[in-house]
Each structure stands twice: as structure tokens, then as C-alpha cells.
């Protein structure tokens, strides 16, 4: 198990072997939390709340389409709004 050193400003460098295992890249976000006296870091991605809700609707089958034309899509949206 690799060791890391806490540096000034409490920064640590994650070993390359660990970064590769989780496909971590510069600029990626990590969620930090304390669990049973241990600090855990988990890769996270930010998704706009509206996009997340839309993806959930799609997963649950709450969508209409696909449409061959924009006009066909507009008609379907108008029917669904009634």
C-alpha cells in the first residue's frame, strides 16, 4: 500500500498507480469524507440537476419520440401538453 505525505497547506499527491486504477485526471473532482476515522476520496462528476432529472426520466421510460422531423416532434409535444 503506497504512502503519501501531507505537505504544506495539507496537500497530498496521489501515487500514479492509484490514479490509473480509478482513471483520475488533472481537474477531476473528488468527494472527501470521513468514515470510521478514515478519510476517503471518491471520484465524482458534477451534473446539472435538470440534466440529472432528465436522465432519470429517460431511465424510467418517461419520454416521447424519436421523431423523423421537428414538426412531428412539436405536434407530439402539443398533444402531450393537453
C-alpha positions as CSV (number, residue, x, y, z in Angstrom):
1,X,0.0,0.0,0.0
2,X,1.6,3.3,-1.1
3,X,2.2,6.0,1.5
4,X,1.6,9.7,0.9
5,X,2.9,12.7,2.8
6,X,0.8,15.6,4.0
7,X,2.6,18.8,2.7
8,X,2.1,22.5,3.4
9,X,-1.4,23.6,3.0
10,X,-2.4,20.0,3.8
11,X,-1.9,18.8,0.2
12,X,-1.2,15.2,-0.8
13,X,-0.1,13.7,-4.1
14,X,-1.9,10.5,-5.1
15,X,0.5,7.9,-6.4
16,X,0.3,7.2,-10.2
17,X,-0.7,3.6,-9.6
18,X,-3.8,4.7,-7.7
19,X,-4.7,7.4,-10.1
20,X,-4.5,4.9,-13.0
21,X,-6.8,2.4,-11.2
22,X,-9.6,5.0,-10.9
23,X,-8.8,6.8,-14.2
24,X,-8.2,10.1,-12.4
25,X,-7.0,13.0,-14.4
26,X,-6.0,16.6,-13.7
27,X,-9.1,18.7,-13.0
28,X,-11.2,15.8,-11.9
29,X,-13.3,16.2,-8.7
30,X,-13.1,14.0,-5.6
31,X,-15.6,13.8,-2.9
32,X,-13.9,13.7,0.5
33,X,-15.5,12.3,3.7
34,X,-14.6,10.8,7.0
35,X,-15.7,7.2,7.6
36,X,-14.9,5.4,10.8
37,X,-11.9,7.6,11.4
38,X,-10.5,7.3,7.8
39,X,-10.5,9.9,5.1
40,X,-11.9,8.5,1.8
41,X,-11.7,10.2,-1.6
42,X,-14.1,9.1,-4.3
43,X,-14.1,10.4,-7.9
44,X,-17.2,12.5,-8.7
45,X,-18.7,14.3,-11.6
46,X,-21.0,17.3,-11.5
47,X,-24.2,17.0,-13.5
48,X,-26.6,19.9,-13.6
49,X,-29.7,19.0,-11.5
50,X,-32.0,19.5,-14.5
51,X,-29.9,17.1,-16.7
52,X,-29.9,14.6,-13.9
53,X,-33.7,14.7,-13.6
54,X,-34.0,14.4,-17.4
55,X,-31.7,11.3,-17.3
56,X,-33.8,9.8,-14.6
57,X,-37.0,10.4,-16.6
58,X,-35.3,8.7,-19.6
59,X,-34.2,5.7,-17.5
60,X,-37.8,5.3,-16.3
61,X,-39.2,5.5,-19.8
62,X,-40.9,8.9,-19.4
63,X,-40.2,10.3,-22.8
64,X,-41.7,10.6,-26.2
65,X,-40.0,10.2,-29.6
66,X,-37.9,9.8,-31.5
67,X,-39.3,11.8,-34.3
68,X,-38.3,12.0,-38.0
69,X,-39.0,15.7,-38.3
70,X,-39.1,18.7,-36.0
71,X,-42.7,19.3,-37.0
72,X,-43.6,15.8,-35.9
73,X,-41.9,16.4,-32.5
74,X,-43.8,19.7,-32.0
75,X,-47.1,18.0,-32.7
76,X,-46.3,15.3,-30.2
77,X,-45.4,17.8,-27.5
78,X,-48.6,19.8,-28.1
79,X,-50.6,16.6,-27.7
80,X,-48.8,15.6,-24.5
81,X,-49.3,19.1,-23.0
82,X,-53.1,18.8,-23.3
